Amino acid sequence: KHRGLAREAVRKSLVLFKNATQVIYNENPYARFVKSNDFSCAIVVVKEPPRPVVIQPYLASMDALVAAWLPGSEGQGVADAHFGDYGFTGKLARTWFKTID
């Protein structure tokens, strides 16, 4: 019961900043496919230390950007939204600045 509530909280906290892509899921890709690099994108998860977040220098090279806030044991809630089972509804509590200046 509590894990379901936690997973819902993860989904509702996701903030979609940018989206120019479609995700096609393959649970068990063949090793040969992965090694071939014959795909156009990958989902990359990056941890950052608590600090001002500056994404402007990297935004042009990204097709999509989602902020996921400490999903804990229910990280599957992130996948729920990425694969279209739920929409993105989260909002920033404060502005992310374009530069540290």
N, C-alpha and C positions, 0 to 999 in steps of 0.2 A: 504494500500500500504506500509506504513512504518513498520507496524507490520510484514508483510511478509518478508521484508528486515531484520528486527531484528531477526526473527526466523532463517533465513538463516545464519546470522552472528553467532548465537549460535551454529548451527550445524557445521559450519566451524571452530569454535574455540575449539571444543572438542578434547582432546588429549587422545588416547587409549594407556595406558601403558602396560596392560597385559590383555589377554583374553583366558580363559580355560573353557568357559561356553556357553550355549544356553538359550536364554530368551523365555519363553512361557507366553504369556499375558492372564490374566483372569480378565476382567474388574470388574466383580461383584462376587467374590468368596463367597461361602456360609460361614456364620459365624462359623459353625461347622468345616469347613475345616481350617480356619485361626486358630482357637483355638486348633486344633489337632496337629499343628506343623508338619504335614506330608508333608513337602516340603524340598527340598535340598538347597535352596538358597533364598535370598531376596535382593532387591535393597535397599541399605541404602544410604541416603544423609546426608553428614556431613559437617557442616560449621566449618571453622577454622579461627582463627584470623590472620591478616597479620603478618607473621613471617617466618623464614626458615622452609620449609616443609621437614620433615624427615619421610619417609614411610618405610624404610628398615625393621624395627622391625616388621612391620605388613604385609608386602608383602607376606610372605609364607602362611599366613592364608587366603589370598584372592584368589578367582578364576579369578577375573577380577578387573581392576581399570581404571577409567576414570576421568580425570580432566575436570570440567565444570566451566568456568570462568564467574561468575556473569551474569547468563542468564536473570535476570530481569523479565519483564512481559512475555517474550517468552520462558519460561522454557520448553514448549512443544518441542522445538528444540532438547532438550536432549533426550526425548523419541523417536523422529524421528530416531535418530542414534541407540539407544539401541535396538529398535525393527526391525532394518535392512532396514528401508526405505531409509536411506542414509548411506554412509560410513564415517568412521572417517578420517579427513584430517588435523586436527590441529597439530601443532608442538610447542614444548617448546621454549620460547624466551631465556631462560637460563637454565643451568643444575640444576636439583634437586640433591643435594648432598646425598650420602648414609648415612653419619653420620654428626653430627654437629662438629665433630673434624676435 
